[in-house]
């Protein structure tokens, strides 16, 4: 059975071959990761981008990844949008040379999430909430996470789980890059949330089915 990393390698090979359907697949499957990469670059430049501009840049970022797809290797351990950071940064920098709203550091300083997390929060939580509509176990997990973790910690937990499921050899490093955190902090927060969900599954019958999930066990 093909793993998530096998599928990623196949997708990158199709991009390298110039298959237009592969670009559509990249955008469809990994839009929120590309958006997080775009926001991370903009935030590092001291700029806050409106959602519609991020959506536009996600397409350009995907095209940038596609242009260097032939040089990507799964053996390096980094996912394409992380590995192609310079190409994504060039896309954002070109846009910033045209228009951008200055980042309000004072207001960001008053939020728990901070600038790096703000860009990544909405997509991953919305993605899981959307899947939860048709999958009761996912809905139960989402409910449990809301009980035991802050929005920021839920993002860390879910992003780490996604990267692990895709075969990332160092998910804490990848998530740290996405969210502006040290890998050790990512591992600590992920473990804390996992243990809390485990405890919930062990002590409340409603959440017992979660004990069998790989990302909780």
C-alpha positions in Angstrom: 0.0 0.0 0.0 1.3 3.4 -1.0 2.2 5.7 1.9 1.5 9.5 2.0 5.1 10.2 1.2 4.9 7.8 -1.8 1.9 9.8 -3.0 3.8 13.0 -2.5 6.8 11.7 -4.4 4.5 10.7 -7.3 2.8 14.1 -7.3 6.2 15.9 -7.4 7.2 13.6 -10.3 4.1 14.5 -12.2 4.7 18.2 -11.5 8.3 17.8 -12.8 6.9 16.2 -16.0 4.6 19.2 -16.5 1.3 17.5 -15.8 -1.3 20.3 -15.3 -3.5 17.9 -13.3 -0.7 17.6 -10.7 -0.8 21.3 -10.1 -4.5 21.1 -9.4 -3.9 18.2 -7.1 -1.2 20.1 -5.2 -3.5 23.1 -4.7 -6.4 20.8 -3.7 -4.6 18.7 -1.2 -2.1 21.2 0.3 -3.7 24.6 0.0 -3.5 25.3 3.7 0.2 24.4 4.0 1.0 26.6 1.1 -1.0 29.4 2.6 0.8 29.0 5.9 4.2 29.2 4.0 3.1 32.4 2.3 2.0 34.0 5.6 5.2 32.9 7.3 7.3 34.8 4.7 5.0 37.9 4.8 5.1 37.9 8.6 8.9 37.7 8.6 8.9 40.8 6.4 6.7 42.6 8.9 3.6 42.5 6.7 0.1 41.3 7.2 -1.6 40.0 4.0 -5.4 40.0 3.6 -7.0 36.6 3.0 -7.8 37.2 -0.6 -4.2 38.2 -1.4 -3.0 35.0 0.4 -5.3 33.0 -1.8 -3.8 34.5 -4.9 -0.3 33.9 -3.7 -1.0 30.3 -2.9 -1.5 29.7 -6.6 1.8 31.4 -7.4 3.5 29.5 -4.6 2.3 26.2 -6.1 3.6 27.2 -9.5 7.0 28.1 -7.9 7.1 24.6 -6.3 6.2 23.0 -9.6 9.0 24.8 -11.4 11.6 23.2 -9.1 9.8 19.9 -8.6 12.4 17.9 -10.5 15.1 18.8 -7.9 13.0 17.8 -4.8 13.9 14.5 -3.2 11.9 12.6 -0.5 15.3 11.6 1.0 15.8 15.1 2.2 12.9 14.8 4.7 11.5 18.3 4.0 8.1 18.7 2.5 8.0 20.5 -0.9 6.7 23.9 0.4 9.3 23.9 3.2 12.1 22.7 0.9 11.2 25.4 -1.7 11.2 28.2 0.9 13.4 30.5 -1.3 11.0 30.1 -4.2 8.0 30.8 -2.1 9.7 33.8 -0.5 10.5 35.2 -4.0 6.8 35.0 -4.9 5.8 36.9 -1.7 8.6 39.5 -2.1 7.4 40.3 -5.6 3.9 40.8 -4.4 5.1 42.9 -1.4 6.9 45.2 -3.9 3.5 46.1 -5.3 1.1 46.3 -2.3 0.8 45.2 1.3 -0.7 46.4 4.6 1.9 47.0 7.4 1.7 44.4 10.2 0.4 45.9 13.5 2.8 44.4 16.0 1.1 46.1 18.9 -2.2 44.4 18.4 -0.5 41.1 17.5 1.4 41.2 20.8 -1.9 41.1 22.7 -3.0 37.8 21.1 -2.2 34.4 22.5 -1.5 33.0 19.0 1.1 35.6 17.9 1.8 36.5 14.2 3.1 33.1 13.0 0.1 31.1 14.3 -2.5 33.5 13.1 -1.9 32.7 9.5 -2.1 29.0 10.0 -4.9 28.7 12.5 -8.0 29.1 10.4 -7.2 26.6 7.5 -6.3 23.6 9.6 -9.2 24.0 12.1 -11.7 24.7 9.4 -10.4 21.6 7.5 -10.9 19.3 10.4 -14.3 20.9 11.2 -15.4 20.3 7.6 -14.3 16.7 7.6 -16.0 16.2 11.0 -19.4 16.9 9.4 -19.4 13.5 7.6 -17.1 11.5 10.0 -18.4 11.0 13.6 -15.0 9.9 14.9 -13.3 13.0 13.6 -16.2 15.1 15.1 -15.6 13.4 18.4 -11.8 14.1 18.2 -12.5 17.8 17.3 -14.9 18.0 20.3 -12.3 16.5 22.6 -9.5 18.8 21.4 -11.8 21.8 22.1 -12.1 20.6 25.7 -8.5 19.9 26.4 -6.5 22.4 24.3 -6.3 26.0 23.4 -6.7 26.9 19.7 -2.9 27.3 19.4 -2.2 23.9 20.9 -4.9 22.3 18.7 -3.1 23.7 15.6 0.2 22.3 16.8 -1.3 18.9 17.5 -3.2 18.6 14.2 -0.4 20.0 12.0 2.1 17.6 13.7 -0.3 14.6 13.1 -0.7 15.6 9.4 3.0 15.9 8.8 3.6 12.5 10.5 0.9 10.8 8.4 2.6 12.1 5.3 5.8 10.4 6.2 7.7 13.5 7.5 10.8 12.3 9.4 10.9 15.3 11.6 7.3 16.7 11.9 8.3 18.9 14.8 10.8 20.7 12.7 8.3 21.2 9.9 5.6 22.4 12.2 8.1 24.6 13.9 8.9 26.3 10.6 5.2 26.7 9.8 4.3 28.2 13.2 7.5 30.0 14.2 8.2 27.6 17.1 11.2 25.6 18.3 10.9 21.9 17.5 11.3 21.0 21.2 8.3 23.2 22.0 6.2 21.6 19.2 7.1 18.1 20.6 6.2 19.1 24.1 2.8 20.7 23.2 1.9 17.8 20.9 2.7 15.3 23.7 0.7 17.3 26.3 -2.4 17.4 24.1 -2.1 13.7 23.2 -1.9 12.8 26.9 -4.9 14.9 27.7 -7.0 13.3 25.0 -5.9 9.9 26.1 -7.0 10.7 29.7 -10.4 11.9 28.4 -10.8 8.7 26.4 -9.9 6.6 29.4 -12.2 8.4 31.9 -15.3 9.3 29.9 -17.2 6.7 27.9 -18.3 9.2 25.3 -14.7 9.6 24.2 -13.6 6.0 24.5 -13.5 5.4 20.7 -10.6 7.9 20.5 -8.3 5.5 22.3 -8.1 3.4 19.2 -6.9 6.3 16.9 -3.3 6.1 15.9 -2.7 9.8 16.6 -4.1 9.5 20.1 -2.7 6.0 21.2 
